[in-house]
């Protein structure tokens, strides 16, 4: 199977004022929430983040931004609010400081701070006060003065923001411009997932906000009827590091959703990144081989007795052409054609063989045209006197069944966009793509999950990631021997597991982690309840 990737070169110019503004926004937001993907869900939370950003909102201000119909605000909403609300003036800060400085000595003691914060306004717990005091008391003398409070807190918050900046924003924007889409087939994950390399060249020390989306590629020729795989879930995991390295770091993954499109918006700095496309397998899984009473005919005879491709086969080849034409220019370069060859035959077409193709089939600008691609497949049929065996090998490798339905693949489109950068995408082949994807997937789950130990072994852990649209679990076996875990989803409602069954068992080798299952709702318009029981099967 071919494994592909895409490269992006970026030059970024950015305004210092805007950069500083968003740095302060993230610092304030991360002072209240663990991630800037989290949403503000109450007027009290809005008040807190505005105060962290140096505002002193009145009730009128809060009511203006949190109306009776407001249910939540995301990070982008918060930034827009800050743009319209003036910062607290220096004299206002001094006045507030003096109210906390009860004995008027120019310092705030822990006792003074606790007395005010636990008895007035939005009352805090003693633990909250301790956390705030330790944050600002940089020299650990038990006293705070005004400049110390402001500088120490901002430095700490900015450090937190830098660590979490890949999660910046949670609203999936539709970017006004796409740099260069890449469309490749996405078969059942994870072993067949495609890859994309992102080579980001930025000015040293700078970073820029990127928009990344992935969605199924609709190849339907009928406007009112979409392709059958459009309901398949897709995702992209972004990792940093070299292909040759043993370790790579997960940067982010597409978590926001807008209909069939999944996206991420965040900052990337200079470095090399790989974009690893993925689907859970809940809606796209290996089909059981079924004998078709009458397979679609691929080759036919013309009135003159010559071999020709049937209309159904030509339609399928036209769709395949759209999928492997990664730059969308209507032509196949040698590199694009070789992705197709690697996927279907496991071998590459060398320069000499490519020259033969250009001599015998229709080409333009030294690239194979759609007509040339048809001619090439017709030649293959002719070489075998009309025997379609090898043609079916190609079609099945691209996800088609004998009825010429694409049931084991999902063509998809990746869009990458940056406001300030000129983006280009270039696919590359990765040998270690499966390992990189598996590691990124595991880390995305364990970093944002609930964790529990299994009864009977405190060294076997189950991590459960509960996203808005997907639930995934990882089993970690910290023992020195293999364990078998029994998984029961029978109490779940309206749920589809990537395992394709409600009850199953998984073997986890010693000292390893493995993805147990992914779960999606069967019917997204209905409520879905996930209830899973994991238990260890004793060794016989």
N, C-alpha and C positions, 0 to 999 in steps of 0.2 A: 504494500500500500504506500502511496506517496505521502510524504509529510512535508508541509509547506510552511513558509513564514513570510513576513513582510517587513521591509526596512523603511525607516522614515528618517530623513535628514531635516533638521529644523534650525533656523536662525531666529533668535528671539530678540526683539527690542521691547522694553517695557518702561512704564513711567514710575519713577520713584515714589511719587505721592500716592498713586493708586496701590502700589505694592505695600507701602506703609499702612494705608487704610485697611487693607484686607488682612494684614498681619495682626493689627489690633483687633479686628473683628474676630478672627480665629482665636486669638488669645482670650478674649472675653468669653466666647462661646465655650471653649474647652475648659474654662474655669468652672462652668456649671455642669456641662455634659461630658461624658466619656469620649464622644465622637461627634464630629460635626455632621454626621449622617443622622444623628438623633434630632427629633422635632421638639419644639416648644409646645407643650400641651395644656398650659394654663396661664392665666394672667399673672400669677405669682412668679412663674418661671420667666416670663417675659420681663417682668420688673427686675429680677435678679441679673439676667444677662445684660440688660441695659445699664444697670448700676456698675457691673463689671467693666463695661465699655466706657465708663466715665460720664454717664448721663444720670440725671436725677429726675426721673419721670414722675409727673403728677398723675393723679387719678384720671384727669381729663385726657392726658397723653396716652395712658394705658387703654382707656376706653376707646380712643380713636383707632388704635391698632388691634385691639382685641374686642371685637364686637360680639353681639349675641349670636351671630352665625359662625363665628370663628371656632374651629375645632383644633387646628394645629398650624404652626408656622415653621418653615424650615430655615436652614442657614441662609439661603439666598434672600428670603423674606426679611430676616434679621438685618442683613447688610443694607437692604433698601430702606429699612426703618432708620438705621443709624445715619444714613446719608441726609435724612430730613430732620434729625434731632440734634440740636447743638450740644456740644460737650459742656460739662460742668465747668464754670469759671473758677479761677484760682481762689478768689475771695469766698466762693461758695464752699470750696474744699476746706479752706481755713476755718470757716464758720462751723462746718460739720466736725472738723477735728477738735475744735474747742469744746463742742458739746460732749465729745467722748473723753476729753481731758478734764475729768471732774475736779481735780485739785489745782488745775491751772499751772502746772509746772513745766508745760511744753512737751510732756511725754505721755504716752498712754500705757498704763500697766495692764497686765493680764486681768487683774481684778476689775479695773475700770471697763475694759472692753467686754468682759463677760457680763457685768451688771447691766450694761446698755443692751447688748445683743440678745440676751435671754429674757428681757422684760419688756421691750418696746418693739412696735412695728411687727414685721414678720419674724416672730421669735425663733431663735436658733437653739439647738441643743448645746450643752457644754462641750460635746465632742466636736461640733462644727466650729465653735469658738477656738478650741485648741488647734484645730487644723489651720484656721486663718492666722492665728497668732504665730504659729511655728513657721508659716510661709513667709511672713514679713519680718520676723525677728532674726535677721541674717546673722548678727553677731552674738545671738543667744544671751543677751544681757537682761532679758525679761522686760525690756522697755522698747516702745516704738515711738519714732518721731515721723513727721509728715513725709519728708522726702524718702526716707527709708521705706515707708509703707508703699509708696507709689512705685518706686524703682524695683524693689525686690519682687513685688507681685507681678509686675509686667515682665520682668526677666523670666520668672518661673513659667508664666502663662505662655510667653512666646516660645520657650523651649518645648512645652507640651504641644503647642500648635505645630512646631516644626516636625516633631515626631509623628504627628497624626495628619499631616497635610495631605497625604494621599487620599484621605477620606473627605476632603473639602467639598462641601455642597452635597445636597441629597436630592435636588430637583433635576429630573432628566430633561435637559433642554434639547430642543431640536436645533442643531447648529445651522446657521444660515448658509454655510458652505462646506462641502466635503472635499477634502484634499484629493484623495484617490482611493476609491473603493477596491477591495479585493474580494472576489467571490470564488469560493472553492467548496467542494462537497464536504459535508460534515456527517460522516457515518457514526455508527454507535460508539459512544465513548466508553472507557477512556482510551482503549488501546488503538483506536483509529483516528483520534482527534488530530486535526491539522494544527500547524503552528505558524506564528507570525513573528518576525524579528523587527523590533523598533530600534533604530539607531538614531538617537537623539543628540544632535550637536548644538549645544547652547553655550553662550558666553559663560566663562568660568564663574561659578558662584550664583548664577541666575537660575530661575525656574520659570515655567510658564504654565498657564492653565490650558488643559487639553480636554476635548470632548471625544469620547470613545463610545461607539455603539455597535451592536451586532444584531442582526435580524435575519430570519429566513428570506431567501430570495424567491420572489414569486415569478415563476416562468410560464404561468398560464397565458394562453393566447386569447382567452375569453375574459374581457374586463370584469364582468359580474361574477365570475367564478375563479376563486383563488386556487393555487396549487395545494394538493392534499397535505403536504408537510408543513403548512404555515402555522399549525398549532404546536409544532415542536419547540421546546424551550432551548434557548441558546445562551451562551455566556462566553466571556473572554477573561482569562487570567493574565495579568501583567506581572512578569518577573524580571528582575535585574540580574546581571551576571553573564559570564561567557558560557557558551555551549560546552567548552572543554572543562569547565570547573565542575567539581563534584557538588558544590553547594550554590544554590541560587536563592534570592530573597523575593518573597511575594510582596509586590508593591500594592496591588489592588485587584478587584475583580468587578465586573459589571453587575450591580445589585439593583439599581433603579429600573423601573419598567414603565413603558408607555405602549400599551397594546402588545404587539408581538416583538417589539424592540426593547432590548436590554442595554443599559448604558451606565457610564461612569463619567463624572466630571471631576478633575483634580489636577494637581500640579506634578510635573515631571521636570527633573533637572538633568544636567548633562550625564550621559552614560548610554549603555546599550541595554535594550529591553526586548523581551520576547513576548509576543501576544499569542496566548495559547487558547484557541477556540475549544469549546466544550459543550456537551449536552448531557443531561442526567441519565438518559436511557429510559425514563419513565414513559415517554411517548414514542420513543424511537429505539426499538430493541430488535435483536436478532429474531427473525421470523422462523417458525417451524417450516421445514421444507414440505411443500404440498405439491402433489402431482397435478398439473394443469391438464384438463381433459384435451384441450386443443390450444397449445401455445401459439402466440402471435407469430405469423410468418414474417421472416426478415428479408428473404430474397425471393424474387419472382422472375419469371421469364417474360420478355417483351414479345410483341407480335412477330418480330424478326428472329426470335429465338435467343436473344442476348440476355445475360443476367442483369438484373437491376435491383435496387433497394426498394422495399415497399414504402408506402407513404407513412405507415406507423413507425417503421424503423427510422426513416428520415426525420420525423418529428422528434423522436428520442435523441438522435444524434445532434439535432439542432439545439436541444436543451443542454446536452453535454457540452457542446461548443460554447454556449453561453457561460457555463460553469467554469470551464478551464481558460476562458478568455479573461484573465485576471485584471488586465488594465482596461477592459471594455472598449478596445479600439476596433473590434470586429475582425481581428487577425490573430493568429497564433505564432508567437515567437518560439524559438527552439526551447527556451527555458520553460515556457508555458506548456508546450507539447510534452516536454519531459516529465512534468508533474503528472500528466495523464498517463504516460508510459509507465512511470514508476508505480502508479496506483493500479494499473490494469495488468502489467506484465512483470513488474519488478526490475525492469532493465531500462537503461537510458538509450536514447537515439544519439549517436555520435555525429560529429561534424560531417563526415563522409556520407553517412546515411541521410543526413538532413539535406545535403546537396542533391542527392538522388531524388528526394521528395520534391524539392523545388523545381527540378527538371521535368518531372512527370505529372505534377499536380498544380492546380491553379494557385498562384502566389501573387502577393503584392508587397512591395517594399521588403523583399526577402522573407516574408512571413506567409504562413499558410492561411488561405481564405476559407470561408465556410464551405464554398463549393469544393475547394481542394480537400477539405476534411472528409466530405462525402465521397469524393473520388478515391481517397485512400482506403476507406472502408469497403468500397465496392471492389477495389483491387484485391483486398484480403479475401472477400467472398469468392472472387473469380479464381484466385490461386487454389482454393479448395473445392473448385467445381460446384459452388453453391452450398457446400456443407456449412451450416451456421454455427457449428460447435464452438469455434474460436470467437465468433462474434458474441455468443451468449456469455463466454468467459468475461469479455470486456464489459458487457452490460451488467452482469451480476456484480462485478467489481465496483461499478458505479452505483450500485444499490437497487437495480431493477430486478423485478421478478419476471417469470415467463409470460406474464400478461402485459409486459412492458409498463408496469406501474413502479414508480420509484418508492419503495416501501422500507428500504434499509439505508437511506441516506437523506440528508437535508441540505441542499445548497444554501449557503448563507452569504451575507454581505457584511463586511467590516468597514465602518466609516471612522476616520480619525480627522479631527479638525482642531486648529488652534487660532485664536484671534490674531496673534502677532506673528505667527510663523508661516512659512511656506512648506507645506507637507507633501511628501512623495512616499508611496508605498512600493516595496519590492519584495516579492515572495522568495524565500530561501528554504532549502531542505535541512531538516534537523534530525540527526540520528538519535539524540537523547530526549526527544520531545515527550515521549510517554512518561519517562521518569520525572522530567521537570513538571509536567502537568499534574502527575499524581502527588508530588510533594507540595505544589502550590495549592491543590485542592484540600489536602489534609491540613495544611497550615491555616487556610481560610476558615476551616471548620473549628479547629481546636482553639484558634485565637478569639472566636466570638461565640462561644458555646456554653451551655450548661454542662456540667460534668458530674458523673456519679460512679461509684464503685459497684461492682457486681457482688451480690451476696455470695459468700464463700471464698472470695479472693479480693483483698483490698488492692492488689496489684494489677487488676484488670479493670480498665476505666472505659466508660462510654461517654463520648463527647457528642452533644446534640446541638446543631446549629439550627435555629428557627428564624429563617428569613421571612419576609413578607409574602414571598411567592414559592419558597422551597424550604424543605426540611432535610437536613443531611446529618448522618451520624458516622463517627469514626470510633473504632475499637482499638484501644492501646493495651497491648500485652507486655507488662513489665517483668513478667516471670521468665525463668530460664527454660521453660518448656512450652510446647505448643498447647493452645487451649481451643476448645470447640465451644462456640457460643450459639445457643438456640434463640432465635428471634421470632416473636409472635406479634403480628399486626392485626389480629382478628377483631380487636375492639376499636380499631380505627374506622372512621366513617368517611366515605367519599374520597378515599385516598388510593393512589396508585404508586406502588413501589417499583424502583428500578430493577428489583430482583424478579418481578413478574409473578410473585406469589405472596400470600399472606404469612405463611409459616415456612421458615427455612433455617439452615444452620451454616455458620461460617467458621472456618479454621484460621486461627491467627497464629502465625509462627512466633517463636520466642523472641522477645525484645524488639517487637515491631509494632507498627500501626497500620491499619488498613481501613479503607472506606467500607462501611457496612452496607449502607443503602441510601438512596435519595427518595424522597416522597413528594409528589405533587397532587393537587386536587384533580379528581377525575372530571368533575364538572365545576368550572371556576365560578359559575353564577350561583352556586349553592355553598352552604357552609361546609367546611371540612374539619374533621377532628382527628388529630394524630394521637394514638395511644399504643405504645409499643412496650413489650416486656422482654427484656434480655436476661438470660440465665446461662450459667455454665453447665455444660454436659459433662458429668464425671467421666474420667478415663476408665475404660474397661480393663 
